[in-house]
Amino acid sequence: MFGQPLIGEPEIEEVVKSMRAAWLGTGPKVKEFEELMAEYKGVKYAVAVNSCTAGLHLSCLAIGLQKRDEVILPAMTFCATINAVIHAGAVPVLVDVEPETFNMDPAHVRRKISPRTKAIMPVHFAGRACNMDELTSIAREHNLKIIEDCAHAIETEFRGRKTGTFGDCGVLSFYSTKNIVTGEGGMVLTNNADIAKRIKTLALHGMSEDAWKRFSDDGYKHYEVVEVGYKYNMMDLQAAIGMHQIKRVEKHWQRRLEIWQNYNKAFAGLPVSIPAPLEIDSLHALHLYTLLVDEKRAPVTRDHLITELHKRKIGTGVHYRAIPVHPVYQRLFGWRPEEYPVAHQVGRETVSLPLSAKLTDEDVKDVIEATRDILNPN
Ligand SMILES: Cc1ncc(COP(=O)(O)O)c(C=O)c1O
C-alpha cells in the first residue's frame, strides 16, 4: 500500500484514553494539538478542522473573498485546492508551474493578475517551498491576500522561515498519507486574530465561541448562531493521534531523508528524471518522491511502470494529473491542458514511490530493485 503512516504506541494509548473517557468529539485534545502545532510553526493561532479541504474553504471565506473575485492557483495540485475557491464563490485562475520544482511560477502569476485578482494560493508541492520572496512581493505590490496550501509542507521552511506563516493563512493536511496523520484532519495557521476567530466559528455551524464546551462538566451554556457555518470541526479522537505524531515529526523526517538519499543514489543512472536537488537554503518536507517517466527516453510508460510495480506488490501514487485535464474544469472554465504545458507534462509522466517512515530497509531495497529492474531491463 502507498503512504502507510507510522503510528506509535503513544497514539494508540491516547485514542484508547479518549474512548475510555467517552469524550470523542471536539475537546481538550484538539486544543492541545492546536497549541503544539502553533508552537511548532511559530504562529499565534492554529485552528483544527476535519480536513485541509475544509481549512482551505474557510480560509477563502475568512480572507473575505467575494463572488467573482479571482484567485491565482497552480495547474499542478490536488483538485481540493481549486474546489475550495469555487465553493467560496470565487473564480480560480490557473498558472503553469516551474519544471524543476513543480511550484507555481511567479513570472506567470504576474501575467495573470487582473483588476479582479484578490488572492494567490501557492502550493508547496511535494514539500518543496515556493519562492515566497517573489510571491509575497507580488502580493504586496498588488494588495493581494495569500493562502498557502501546506498539505505537503508541514516541515517545509523557505530561507529559514516556516511555510504557512508567510500569508494570511496556511493550511495543513493530516490525511492518512501525510507527514503527520490524524486519519482525516487539517489545521489553519494564522497570525490574524479575526481570521482565527472567524474560522473557529465557521467550522462549528457558525455558533459563538467555544460552543463545543456546551456539554462539558462545567454545566450547560447557551450559544448563539452568528453566521451560517459548516460542520468542519476536528474530533478529540483525531487530535489524540496528531498530538503524538507531532512529537516525532523530526524523527520521521530523518528516516524519509535516508530513503530519499538511497533512492537518489539508486535511480541516478536510470532513463528517468529524479527530483531536483534539495535547496541548501530551504527545508524540503520530503513528502513525495517522484520520478518523471518520459516514454521517449524510458523503456516503459509511466502507467506501465505503475502496473509492473503493482504486480510486485509495490504501491505508488500519481500526484497529480494536471488540473486542466479534468472534464468539470474544462466545462466550467474552458481550461485546456496545452495552455499549461509543464503541469500537463508532469501530470503525464509523474509517479510517486513509497516514502513513508514506516518503510523498513528491506522494503526500500524491494522498491529499488523492482524499479531498477523495470526501467533497466538489460
Ligand atoms: C496539495 C493538496 N491540497 C489539499 C489537499 C486536501 O487535503 P485533505 O485530504 O486533508 O482535505 C491535498 C490532499 O491530498 C493536497 O495534496
PDBQT file of the ligand as one rigid body, heavy atoms in Angstrom, charges set to zero:
ROOT
HETATM    1  C1  LIG A 401      -1.997  19.959  -2.372  1.00  0.00    +0.000 C 
HETATM    2  C2  LIG A 401      -3.180  19.449  -1.603  1.00  0.00    +0.000 A 
HETATM    3  N1  LIG A 401      -4.097  20.324  -1.154  1.00  0.00    +0.000 NA
HETATM    4  C3  LIG A 401      -5.147  19.929  -0.426  1.00  0.00    +0.000 A 
HETATM    5  C4  LIG A 401      -5.359  18.601  -0.115  1.00  0.00    +0.000 A 
HETATM    6  C5  LIG A 401      -6.572  18.213   0.646  1.00  0.00    +0.000 C 
HETATM    7  O1  LIG A 401      -6.246  17.631   1.872  1.00  0.00    +0.000 OA
HETATM    8  P1  LIG A 401      -7.336  16.879   2.740  1.00  0.00    +0.000 P 
HETATM    9  O2  LIG A 401      -7.425  15.477   2.201  1.00  0.00    +0.000 OA
HETATM   10  O3  LIG A 401      -6.809  16.913   4.141  1.00  0.00    +0.000 OA
HETATM   11  O4  LIG A 401      -8.618  17.607   2.608  1.00  0.00    +0.000 OA
HETATM   12  C6  LIG A 401      -4.436  17.655  -0.547  1.00  0.00    +0.000 A 
HETATM   13  C7  LIG A 401      -4.635  16.249  -0.231  1.00  0.00    +0.000 C 
HETATM   14  O5  LIG A 401      -4.042  15.346  -0.725  1.00  0.00    +0.000 OA
HETATM   15  C8  LIG A 401      -3.317  18.082  -1.316  1.00  0.00    +0.000 A 
HETATM   16  O6  LIG A 401      -2.412  17.211  -1.752  1.00  0.00    +0.000 OA
ENDROOT
TORSDOF 0
